[in-house]
């Protein structure tokens, strides 16, 4: 509950009095998304094991509908 109150900038007592279960659900989803974005930023772009030639060949196959 303290986590939700901090996220929404209110006192825990106010959250107890006026809060709903959906507030907790939304706060958890929001925090999970923030964690995902931070992890993605730290890891950088996804890595692959394809050479530039292989990637160009893939693009050509897609352009020509063979793919």
C-alpha positions, -999 to +999 in steps of 0.1 A: +000+000+000+029+024+007+041+018-028+008+028-043+005+058-021+040+070-031+033+064-068+001+085-066+015+111-042-010+107-015-009+096+021-016+059+029-045+069+051-061+087+022-056+056+000-072+034+027-102+058+029-107+065-008-087+040-028-099+011-048-084-023-058-079-010-093-054+016-079-032-012-068-035-031-101-028+001-122+002+009-100+017-026-104+012-025-141+028+009-144+058-001-123+062-033-143+062-013-175+088+012-161+110-018-151+107-032-186+117+001-202+147+005-179+159-030-185+155-026-223+175+007-221+203-009-201+205-039-225+205-018-256+192-031-290+185-068-293+215-088-305+214-112-334+239-136-351+232-127-387+258-112-410+250-080-430+248-102-462+222-125-445+202-095-434+202-079-469+191-113-484+162-114-459+152-079-469+152-088-505+130-119-499+105-098-480+104-071-507+097-097-534+071-116-513+092-148-509+094-146-474 
